[in-house]
């Protein structure tokens, strides 16, 4: 596999985790993700419904992700199951090809 040197380090690929940056916010994927997180908190962690929206936001702000915040509070759950529930149910069919973005990414040496 072809690799490239950047600042003295070899990279074979880049991983982008930039929600609503590589696709328009208007697609509603972020909103669907938040709904899925809140449903998970209700259904699997049995957190009081009236507490979920604020708790979800507070944990995100304080810990970087709601999941990290839930773990910090001592909630025990399987990370893969959480991700499958939260991300596996997103409306990915709304994503459309973006030729400008595609060409930009293809122009990167990785």
C-alpha positions as CSV (number, residue, x, y, z in Angstrom):
1,X,0.0,0.0,0.0
2,X,1.3,3.4,-0.9
3,X,2.0,5.6,2.1
4,X,3.0,9.3,2.3
5,X,5.3,11.1,4.7
6,X,3.8,14.0,6.6
7,X,5.8,15.7,9.3
8,X,8.0,12.6,9.4
9,X,5.1,10.2,10.1
10,X,3.6,7.7,7.7
11,X,-0.1,7.8,7.2
12,X,-2.0,5.2,5.0
13,X,-5.3,6.9,5.5
14,X,-7.2,9.7,7.3
15,X,-10.2,9.2,9.4
16,X,-12.7,12.1,9.5
17,X,-15.1,12.5,12.4
18,X,-16.6,15.8,11.7
19,X,-20.3,15.6,12.1
20,X,-22.2,18.0,9.9
21,X,-19.0,19.2,8.3
22,X,-18.7,16.8,5.4
23,X,-22.4,17.0,4.8
24,X,-25.1,19.7,5.2
25,X,-26.7,20.2,8.7
26,X,-30.0,20.5,6.8
27,X,-30.0,16.7,6.2
28,X,-31.0,16.2,9.8
29,X,-28.4,13.6,10.6
30,X,-27.2,15.4,13.7
31,X,-30.8,15.7,15.0
32,X,-31.5,12.0,14.3
33,X,-28.3,11.1,16.1
34,X,-29.3,13.2,19.2
35,X,-32.8,11.6,19.1
36,X,-31.2,8.1,19.0
37,X,-28.9,8.9,22.0
38,X,-31.9,10.2,24.0
39,X,-33.9,7.1,23.1
40,X,-31.0,4.9,24.2
41,X,-30.8,6.7,27.5
42,X,-34.6,6.1,28.0
43,X,-34.9,2.6,26.7
44,X,-31.6,1.0,27.9
45,X,-30.4,3.1,30.8
46,X,-33.8,3.9,32.2
47,X,-33.1,7.5,32.8
48,X,-36.1,9.6,33.7
49,X,-37.5,11.1,30.5
50,X,-37.8,14.6,31.9
51,X,-34.0,14.6,32.6
52,X,-32.8,13.2,29.3
53,X,-32.6,16.2,27.0
54,X,-30.7,18.5,29.5
55,X,-28.5,15.6,30.8
56,X,-27.6,14.7,27.2
57,X,-26.5,18.2,26.4
58,X,-24.7,18.7,29.7
59,X,-22.8,15.5,29.3
60,X,-21.8,16.4,25.8
61,X,-20.6,19.8,26.8
62,X,-18.7,18.5,29.9
63,X,-17.2,15.3,28.4
64,X,-17.0,15.8,24.7
65,X,-19.6,13.1,24.0
66,X,-22.8,12.1,25.8
67,X,-21.5,8.5,25.8
68,X,-18.2,9.5,27.6
69,X,-20.3,11.5,30.1
70,X,-22.6,8.5,30.8
71,X,-19.5,6.3,31.4
72,X,-18.0,8.9,33.7
73,X,-21.3,8.9,35.7
74,X,-20.9,5.1,36.1
75,X,-23.5,3.8,33.6
76,X,-22.4,0.5,32.2
77,X,-23.3,-0.5,28.7
78,X,-21.6,-2.1,25.7
79,X,-19.9,0.6,23.5
80,X,-20.6,-1.3,20.3
81,X,-24.3,-1.8,21.1
82,X,-24.5,2.0,21.9
83,X,-22.9,2.9,18.6
84,X,-25.0,0.4,16.7
85,X,-28.2,1.9,18.2
86,X,-27.2,5.5,17.8
87,X,-25.4,5.5,14.5
88,X,-26.7,2.3,12.9
89,X,-30.2,3.9,12.6
90,X,-29.2,7.2,11.0
91,X,-30.8,8.2,7.7
92,X,-27.7,7.7,5.6
93,X,-29.8,7.5,2.5
94,X,-30.1,11.3,2.7
95,X,-26.4,11.6,1.9
96,X,-25.8,12.5,-1.7
97,X,-22.7,12.6,-3.8
98,X,-20.8,15.9,-3.5
99,X,-18.3,16.1,-6.4
100,X,-16.5,19.2,-5.0
101,X,-15.9,17.4,-1.7
102,X,-15.0,14.2,-3.5
103,X,-12.4,16.0,-5.6
104,X,-11.0,17.9,-2.5
105,X,-10.6,14.6,-0.6
106,X,-9.1,12.9,-3.6
107,X,-6.5,15.7,-3.9
108,X,-5.1,14.8,-0.5
109,X,-2.0,12.6,-0.7
110,X,-3.5,9.9,1.5
